[in-house]
Amino acid sequence: MGIPYGRQWIDEEDIKEVEKVLKGDWLTQGPNVEQFEKEIAQYVGAKYAVAFNSGTSALHGAMYAAGVTKGDEIISSPITFVASTNSGIYLGAIPKFVDIDERTYCIDIDKIEEQITEKTKVIVPVDYAGYPVDIEKINHIAKKHNIVIIEDAAHALGAERNGEKVGTQADMTMFSFHPVKHITTGEGGIITTNNKEYYEKMKVFRTHGITKENMSQNPGPWYYEMQDLGYNYRITDLQCALGSSQLKKIEQFIKRRLEIAEKYDKAFKDNSNIQTPPKKENGRHVYHLYPIQVPKERRKEIFEKLREKEIYVQVHYIPVHTQPYYKKNYGYKYGDYPKSEHFYEREISIPMYPKMTEEEQEYVIKTINDLTK
Ligand SMILES: *Cc1c(COP(=O)(O)O)cnc(C)c1O
C-alpha cells in the first residue's frame, strides 16, 4: 500500500457518531453544526466560530467579512496553497506577496511594510507546516495601517504561542478539515474570531446572503431577506458529527506528530545533505508537514526514488506567484521571490501522520539516509 506523506485517522467511534446522524432527523443544518462550532471555539479559546464546507470557502467568507472589494490588495507569502490568495481574488482583490523568512518558512515579517499601500486591506500570514507565525509583530503592523489579519492556520490546529492556542490573536483564523489536516470532516473549514460583526457577516455569507434578522419588513413568519450576494457554503450535520468526534482525539494526534518529528530530527541530525524544519521557541509547532530540504540538483532524483520505494512524498508548495494564472493576470515571474523559490527547489514533505507506525518511520528514515548520505 505504501506510506503516504499524510493521511486521516478514522476509528469506530467516528463511524458510530456519523451513523447516529444518518439515522436521525437532520443530515444538514441540524444541531451538530453549532455543536462543532462551539467545541472548536472552546478548544482554541475564541468567542465565535463559523464552519464552512471547505477551508477555501471559509477564507472567502473571512475576506468578505473583512470588507474586501475590487481593487483592494491582499498580502501573503508564496509558499502556501493557492487558496490563501485565491479567496481574496474571488472578491476582486489583487494578490501581493512578501518572500518567506528562511528561518521559519513563513512570511518575512520585516518585509511586510515594504508591500503595504493605501489599498492594502488584508494580510494572510500562513502557519506553514504547523509553525505558528509571530503574530504579535504582524498585529502591530496591521494596527498601524488599519489592515485586517486573516491567519491561514490550515496546518496549525492546536499550535501555540506563549501558551495561547492559535485561533484568537488574528482578527480571524482559518482551520481546514481536509483529510490530510489535523482533524477531518471530509471537506470542511472554520473561521474563529472574537469579533461579533465578522461572525454575523460570515453566517449570512455562508447561506446565500439570506437572513431573518434586521429585515426591512416582516410580513409574516415565512419571510426572509437576501440582503447581499452570498453562497451555499454550508457544512453538513454529518460532517460536523465526524468533526466533533475527531476533535476528541486532537491532543493524542498532536502528541504522536511531535514524537515522529523528534525522531526525524535525531535521525537526520548528522546527515549534512538534509536540512530539517525549525523548532518553535516559546510555543508549539504541530507538524502538519515535516518538510526537509535536500540539495537542489538531487531533489528530483531523491523524490522519484522515494516514490519507487512506495514512500509517497510530496512537495509543498509550488510558489503561488509562479502559477500560470498569477503570471498572466498579475505579471509575476520566476525570480520575483528568491527565498521562496530556493526553498521550493529543495523541499520534500516526508511522511508525517499520527497513524504511521514505528516500523514505517524507521523504513522511511533508513531509505532517506541511504539515498542522501
Ligand atoms: C488545506 C489548505 C487550505 C484550505 O484548503 P481546503 O482544502 O479548501 O480545506 C488553505 N490554505 C492552506 C495553506 C492549506 O494547506
PDBQT file of the ligand as one rigid body, heavy atoms in Angstrom, charges set to zero:
ROOT
HETATM    1  C1  LIG A 401      -5.633  22.970   3.070  1.00  0.00    +0.000 C 
HETATM    2  C2  LIG A 401      -5.294  24.399   2.967  1.00  0.00    +0.000 A 
HETATM    3  C3  LIG A 401      -6.238  25.413   2.740  1.00  0.00    +0.000 A 
HETATM    4  C4  LIG A 401      -7.717  25.171   2.572  1.00  0.00    +0.000 C 
HETATM    5  O1  LIG A 401      -7.990  24.101   1.808  1.00  0.00    +0.000 OA
HETATM    6  P1  LIG A 401      -9.352  23.292   1.738  1.00  0.00    +0.000 P 
HETATM    7  O2  LIG A 401      -8.881  22.082   1.017  1.00  0.00    +0.000 OA
HETATM    8  O3  LIG A 401     -10.290  24.137   0.961  1.00  0.00    +0.000 OA
HETATM    9  O4  LIG A 401      -9.874  22.969   3.112  1.00  0.00    +0.000 OA
HETATM   10  C5  LIG A 401      -5.792  26.734   2.710  1.00  0.00    +0.000 A 
HETATM   11  N1  LIG A 401      -4.522  27.039   2.915  1.00  0.00    +0.000 NA
HETATM   12  C6  LIG A 401      -3.582  26.106   3.168  1.00  0.00    +0.000 A 
HETATM   13  C7  LIG A 401      -2.179  26.525   3.448  1.00  0.00    +0.000 C 
HETATM   14  C8  LIG A 401      -3.939  24.752   3.176  1.00  0.00    +0.000 A 
HETATM   15  O5  LIG A 401      -2.998  23.829   3.396  1.00  0.00    +0.000 OA
ENDROOT
TORSDOF 0
